[in-house]
Amino acid sequence: QAQTATIHYNRCDSAYDGWGAHLWKDGGIPIAGVEWQKPMPPSGKDDFGVFWTLKTDEFTKGRVNYIIHKGDTKEQGGRDMSFDANTSKEIWVNNGDRKIYTSLDDAKKAREAKPCN
């Protein structure tokens, strides 16, 4: 059974067309089948938004490097992001927010504190 990690993503406008995840191993080594022009499409959709389910063994020691983007529009301040899938199997990201949340509750509280325009 492959270990997995999930990135959840919420957009205020609920417009997810064209948004994807750019993923790479440490040292900038791309994950097979993922290119900047061809990001990984979401694995599915839930009450929070869309999500990507990733096999952690594709990453260096479970360290998931990612950018959620649509073309050259990047989330989380446009920075390269990462999390340790050994300690956090799931993370939540709100659009327009640079933080990584490790619980749905925290992500929802952050959204309430900084509502959509």
Secondary structure, 3 states (H helix, E strand, C coil): CCCEEEEEEECCCCCCCCCEEEEEEHHHEECCCCECCECECCCEECCCCEEEEEEHHHCHHHEEEEEEEECCEECHHHCCEEEECCCCCEEEEECCCCCCECCHHHHHHHHHHCCCC
